[in-house]
Amino acid sequence: MANTNVKKVRTSDLGELKDKLVSIQRVTKVTKGGRTFTFAAIVVVGNENGIVGYGLGKASEVQAAVAKGIEDAKKNLVKVPVINGTIPHKQEMRFGGSLVMIRPAAPGTGIIAGGAMRAVLESVGIKNVLAKSKGSSNPHNLVKATVGALCELRDAASVAQVRGISMSKVFNG
């Protein structure tokens, strides 16, 4: 994700962050003394107002893994443009074997998305969106692809600023 318009956010700049557990896996390591079981948790945090982040936590207990995931997610927060409860334009992103497509939707549509994508879109505060995932349904890759697609979004004001023109010229050409 070599993106120049990713806006990193400090945790001091935002209010209440809500966390959602996307996935939890039991991981087994076989040693000469037997099997060692640990847990890996993927967590998404967001303020439901345009800020979202994801993290991975690993520990020998579920609660510890989730807590580590939340701390990791708070370190990776990004700002996403949300306009009238939806996204400014359609976007596709591939991460690993997962392909994610998100499109803006009319008010009242709701979030049409699968499990891992739904958690990310709800955390960022999007109310109306059409989303589709193709390829791998691995929750790790789906979350990373969804956050990557959201980071690629640009609103009209940022496009006008980058081009050095007025807002009216962005829409009228």
C-alpha positions in Angstrom: 0.0 0.0 0.0 2.3 2.7 -1.2 -0.3 5.5 -1.0 0.6 9.1 -0.6 -2.8 10.3 0.6 -3.0 8.0 3.7 -3.7 10.3 6.7 -2.3 8.8 9.9 -4.2 9.9 13.0 -3.0 10.4 16.5 -5.1 8.9 19.3 -5.2 12.2 21.2 -7.1 13.8 18.3 -10.2 11.6 18.6 -12.9 10.7 21.0 -14.4 7.3 21.8 -13.0 4.4 19.9 -15.2 1.3 19.5 -13.6 -2.1 18.8 -15.0 -5.0 16.9 -13.6 -8.5 17.0 -13.4 -9.7 13.4 -11.9 -13.1 13.8 -10.2 -15.4 16.3 -8.1 -18.4 15.4 -6.6 -21.1 17.6 -3.0 -21.7 16.4 -1.1 -24.9 17.2 2.6 -25.2 17.5 4.0 -28.8 17.7 7.2 -29.1 19.8 9.0 -32.1 21.2 7.1 -31.6 24.5 3.7 -31.8 22.7 1.3 -29.2 21.3 1.2 -25.6 22.3 -2.1 -23.8 21.7 -2.2 -20.0 21.3 -4.8 -17.6 19.9 -4.6 -14.9 17.2 -7.3 -12.2 17.1 -8.0 -9.6 14.4 -9.6 -6.5 15.8 -10.9 -3.3 14.1 -11.3 0.0 16.0 -13.0 3.1 14.8 -14.8 6.2 16.0 -17.6 5.8 13.5 -16.8 9.2 12.1 -14.2 8.6 9.4 -11.3 7.0 11.5 -10.5 3.3 11.4 -7.6 1.0 12.2 -6.9 -2.7 12.4 -4.6 -4.8 14.5 -3.5 -8.4 15.2 -2.9 -9.8 18.7 -1.4 -13.1 19.6 -1.4 -14.6 23.1 -2.0 -17.9 25.0 -5.5 -16.6 26.2 -8.3 -15.1 24.1 -8.8 -12.0 26.2 -5.1 -11.2 26.1 -5.0 -11.7 22.3 -8.0 -9.3 21.9 -6.4 -6.7 24.2 -3.1 -6.9 22.2 -5.1 -6.6 18.9 -6.9 -3.4 20.2 -3.6 -1.8 21.2 -2.1 -2.7 17.8 -5.1 -1.3 16.0 -4.9 2.0 17.9 -1.4 2.4 16.5 -2.5 2.1 12.9 -5.4 4.6 12.6 -6.2 6.2 9.3 -8.7 9.0 8.2 -11.3 8.1 5.5 -13.5 10.6 3.7 -17.2 9.8 4.5 -19.7 12.0 2.6 -23.4 11.8 3.6 -22.9 8.4 5.1 -21.3 6.8 2.0 -18.0 6.9 0.1 -17.1 9.5 -2.6 -16.5 7.0 -5.4 -16.2 3.3 -6.2 -12.9 1.6 -5.4 -11.2 -1.8 -5.8 -8.2 -3.2 -3.9 -6.4 -6.4 -3.9 -4.4 -7.8 -1.0 -3.0 -11.3 -1.3 -5.7 -13.5 -2.7 -8.5 -11.2 -1.7 -10.1 -8.7 -4.1 -12.5 -6.1 -2.5 -14.9 -3.8 -4.4 -16.8 -1.0 -2.7 -19.3 1.3 -4.3 -21.3 4.3 -2.9 -25.0 3.7 -2.3 -28.2 5.7 -2.0 -29.5 6.7 1.5 -31.4 3.8 3.0 -29.5 1.1 1.4 -27.5 0.1 4.4 -24.2 -1.8 4.5 -24.3 -4.6 2.0 -21.1 -6.5 2.8 -19.8 -9.7 4.2 -18.4 -10.4 7.7 -14.8 -9.0 7.8 -15.7 -6.1 5.4 -18.8 -5.2 7.4 -16.8 -4.8 10.6 -14.4 -2.3 8.9 -17.2 -0.4 7.2 -19.3 -0.1 10.3 -16.3 1.0 12.4 -15.4 3.8 9.9 -19.0 5.2 10.1 -20.2 4.4 6.6 -24.0 3.8 6.6 -24.8 3.1 2.9 -22.4 1.1 0.7 -22.4 -1.8 -1.6 -19.4 -4.1 -1.2 -18.2 -7.4 -2.7 -15.3 -9.6 -2.0 -13.9 -12.1 -4.5 -11.1 -14.6 -4.2 -9.9 -15.6 -0.8 -12.2 -15.1 2.2 -9.2 -15.0 4.6 -10.2 -12.4 7.2 -6.6 -11.1 7.5 -6.5 -10.3 3.8 -10.1 -9.0 3.6 -9.5 -6.5 6.4 -6.2 -5.3 4.9 -7.8 -5.0 1.4 -10.8 -3.1 2.8 -8.7 -0.6 4.8 -6.4 -0.2 1.7 -9.4 0.6 -0.5 -10.7 3.1 2.0 -7.3 4.7 2.2 -7.3 5.2 -1.6 -10.6 7.2 -1.5 -10.3 10.9 -2.2 -13.0 13.6 -1.8 -13.5 16.5 -4.2 -11.8 19.0 -2.0 -8.6 17.0 -1.8 -8.6 16.5 -5.6 -9.1 20.2 -6.2 -6.2 21.0 -3.8 -3.8 18.5 -5.4 -4.6 19.8 -8.9 -4.5 23.5 -7.7 -7.9 24.4 -9.2 -11.3 25.4 -7.7 -14.1 23.0 -6.7 -16.3 24.1 -9.6 -13.6 23.1 -12.1 -13.4 19.6 -10.6 -17.0 18.9 -11.5 -17.3 21.0 -14.7 -14.0 20.1 -16.2 
